[in-house]
Amino acid sequence: MDSPRPVLGILGAGKLGIAIAQLALKVSYAVFIAGSSTAEKIKLSIEILTPGAIAVTAEDAIRRSDIVILALPLSKYRNLPVDLLKGKLVIDAMNYWWEVDGSISELESASSSSEMVQHFLPQSRVVKAFSHIGYHHLLDDARPLGVTDRKAMAIAGNNVTDVQIVACIVSDLGFDPVLIGNLADGKILEPGTPLFGASINEVTMRKLAGLDNK
Amino acid sequence: MPKSSYKQQRNILFGLDSFGDIPVDKDGNLFSHAAAIRQVVDEAVLADKLGIDVIALGEHHRSDFSISSPETVLAGIATKTKRIKLASGVTVLSSDDPVRVFERFATVDALSNGRAQIILGRGSFTESFPLFGYNLQDYEILFEEKVALFAKILTEKPVTWEGTTRATLHEADIFPKTESGYIHTSIGVGGSPQSVIRAAKYGFPLMLAVIGGSPARFIPYVELYHKAASEFGTKVDEIGIHSPGFIADTDEEAVSIAWPAHKINFDRIGKTRGWSPMQKEHFDQEVKNGSLYIGSPETVAQKMANTIKALNVNRFDLVYGGGPMPASARLHMVELYGKKVISRVRELLNG
């Protein structure tokens, strides 16, 4: 890579946050990670599960990173510090899982869960990625660039430059990026769609996402 | 750890786990829930005769599984068996009452002459929450508080406790007391690091539920458990893994029976969770490199031995009979597990 790699700040130190951190560390990204409370509480798990990542508070993870990844339960999105996230590129890896999240009334008026998040963070640049592959397949499925059996990861966002930045990260972390459209189009990655949970290659994904006809 | 030390230091335990999936008869008709429960009792009796160490039964509260009350089934098994340990896998403590859980398992312990075991978990299914009037938003606090209370109850001394998730207890003595003075209790974990640390904090044995993906990715979780236990000064004496599988005489036969049943099972659960339907390619991948232990006795034994070595665990519970499988194939599987697989895994570990 020619340009220096962005520093990642992951909000959420559960299964998904840890899997993303592990992928990023494998390719030498700098990673700050925060759980729902103090850095102390997650220090031991981070030290052992994602050696190299730095356990911090959410505030620090945002301040010290270039790009923030949301890996918390979607129902907690209202706790996100809107002001601190101003101007940031924010990757939304969350999904609406009704069993855990309960009913979120705002979701009814938004066309996709990522649009709802963007609406809550009006001055941030939200891009949806890392959401449709299950956390227990992220690690197994990741492959370096140039390998034949690479899997595809869908990306949705409203700003072309931001989407390209995220595509680079997705590729670095082990997946062929497939740009499926804007945040509203992110709907086709949500639970209940054929793409949700799908661990497939680029050709199949383009077909399933209806991109070949566009 | 060098290979030879398995022989000296480790007595690996082998278990069979079920949620009471509904089997089919030879014409493909689904059993009733009641018959499915009796099938599990028959399988446990056979497992006991074959010297399998543990039968662990998990709870579900939905139509595709027959067991919602594992300890009642375990009580039925208790009086028909001699040696096999009788475990839950898991008891969803968050939506249960710790006092009641103890009472029920202490009763199973009495009926079985001290063979009851408990695996506590948060459960990856959530249907028990609305059913028993709990709010999913309290998922964390319910488990946290109830595990703390349960650890006290397990000492079998009068308990004084105060929290937000159940009534206060003041010097409450809980009966029946067990003869050994302690019910073996583990914590089942699906990959949440905080749960691993919690198990270490209370010195509970750890049971890792690895139901998809490469088992090797749990190696750091085992390390986390050891490290946390040493920080808390607790003792680590048992780490187990729980993974699904199926055994038949040949690899082809095993796959031909397990694949359709597994797909029906997965797709049905997926419907409520938004997963896309399971593809054969994904299934094959899980059989080859992931967490499905499906094949002939030799194939399954090799795979189990590799996992046991890689994770350095001393208990392996095979979740059997997932989906609508022929009842006769399930019984045959138990037989192959008890007669061929376990001894072969021991041989591979000690060889």
Interface residues (C-beta under 8 A of the other chain):
Chain A: A13 G14 K15 I18 K41 I42 L44 S45 I48 L49 S75 N95 W97 E99 V100 G102 G134 Y135 H136 H137 L139 D140 E190 P191 G192 T193 P194 L195 F196 G197 A198 S199
Chain B: T126 L136 Q137 Y139 G190 G191 S192 P193 Q194 V196 I197 G212 G213 S214 R217 P220 Y221 E223 L224 K227 A228 E231 G270 T272 R273 G274 W275 S276 H282 N289 G290
